[in-house]
Amino acid sequence: VLYLETEAFPEELVRAISQGKSDSFRKKLAAADVLLLDNFQVAEHKPATAEELLRAAEELIGAGKHVVIASDRDAEALSMPQRIKNRLAAGVGAAMYLPEKQGAFAVAQACAKRYAAELSEQELFAIAQGSATPWQIVGRIQYAVYQKEAQGEKARYR
């Protein structure tokens, strides 16, 4: 599972290109079985970002993988060129609501268990409380594990 904030995507892509690592960036995307794109609405005034994200998503879908694109509103309500809205609307739309405290904590626990992330209940609770969507929980668990590993602490993410 690869979680990407839409706002961070162009920055990561530009950084990879400037460092001559665009192939490794594209491989990272292609290696994901599931790509979670959060806050797609931030690409409203960045059609090139939206196009690149959708191109990457279509490559994954073509390879039999899964893509979830989250936005604070449906495709038709976005201020984007119609061709982009049509591509978004071609998928399955579902309204998602913020989980309650216990539900968010259960999502965090399940995610940590699924990916063998060794995080304390306190850490999971903090992640759950600071997340607005289930996708943010996944991304924040990944980030917490990477931080622990960078500090040399025992934490895993597989």
Backbone hydrogen bonds, N-H to C=O, Kabsch-Sander energy under -0.5 kcal/mol:
donor,donor_aa,acceptor,acceptor_aa,energy
2,L,34,V,-2.9
3,Y,1,V,-0.5
4,L,2,L,-0.5
4,L,36,L,-3.2
6,T,38,D,-2.6
8,A,5,E,-0.9
9,F,5,E,-1.2
12,E,8,A,-2.5
13,L,9,F,-2.6
14,V,10,P,-2.7
15,R,11,E,-2.4
16,A,12,E,-2.4
17,I,13,L,-2.5
18,S,14,V,-2.8
19,Q,15,R,-1.7
20,G,17,I,-1.4
21,K,16,A,-3.8
25,F,21,K,-2.0
26,R,22,S,-2.4
27,K,23,D,-2.2
28,K,24,S,-2.1
29,L,25,F,-1.9
30,A,26,R,-2.7
31,A,27,K,-2.0
32,A,28,K,-0.6
32,A,29,L,-1.2
35,L,66,H,-2.3
36,L,2,L,-3.2
36,L,34,V,-0.5
37,L,35,L,-0.6
37,L,68,V,-3.3
38,D,4,L,-2.7
38,D,36,L,-0.7
40,F,70,A,-3.2
42,V,39,N,-1.9
43,A,40,F,-2.1
44,E,41,Q,-1.8
46,K,43,A,-1.8
49,T,46,K,-0.7
50,A,46,K,-2.1
51,E,47,P,-2.7
52,E,48,A,-2.3
53,L,49,T,-2.6
54,L,50,A,-2.5
55,R,51,E,-2.3
56,A,52,E,-2.3
57,A,53,L,-2.4
58,E,54,L,-2.6
59,E,55,R,-2.0
60,L,56,A,-2.0
61,I,57,A,-2.7
62,G,58,E,-2.5
63,A,59,E,-1.0
63,A,60,L,-0.5
64,G,61,I,-1.9
65,K,60,L,-2.7
66,H,33,D,-2.6
68,V,35,L,-3.0
70,A,37,L,-3.5
70,A,68,V,-0.6
77,A,74,D,-1.1
78,L,74,D,-0.5
78,L,75,A,-1.3
80,M,78,L,-1.6
84,I,81,P,-0.9
85,K,81,P,-1.9
86,N,82,Q,-2.8
87,R,83,R,-1.7
88,L,84,I,-2.2
89,A,85,K,-2.8
90,A,86,N,-1.1
91,G,88,L,-1.6
93,G,91,G,-0.5
104,A,100,E,-3.1
105,F,101,K,-2.2
106,A,102,Q,-2.2
107,V,103,G,-2.2
108,A,104,A,-2.3
109,Q,105,F,-2.6
110,A,106,A,-2.5
111,C,107,V,-2.6
112,A,108,A,-2.5
113,K,109,Q,-2.5
114,R,110,A,-2.7
115,Y,111,C,-2.0
116,A,113,K,-1.2
117,A,112,A,-2.7
118,E,116,A,-0.7
119,L,117,A,-1.5
124,L,120,S,-2.5
125,F,121,E,-2.7
126,A,122,Q,-2.2
127,I,123,E,-2.3
128,A,124,L,-2.7
129,Q,125,F,-2.6
130,G,126,A,-1.6
131,S,128,A,-1.0
137,I,133,T,-1.5
138,V,134,P,-1.9
139,G,135,W,-2.3
140,R,136,Q,-2.8
141,I,137,I,-2.2
142,Q,138,V,-2.2
143,Y,139,G,-2.3
144,A,140,R,-2.5
145,V,141,I,-2.2
146,Y,142,Q,-2.3
147,Q,143,Y,-2.4
148,K,144,A,-2.2
149,E,145,V,-2.6
150,A,146,Y,-2.1
151,Q,147,Q,-1.5
152,G,149,E,-1.3
153,E,148,K,-2.6
155,A,153,E,-0.8
158,R,115,Y,-1.6
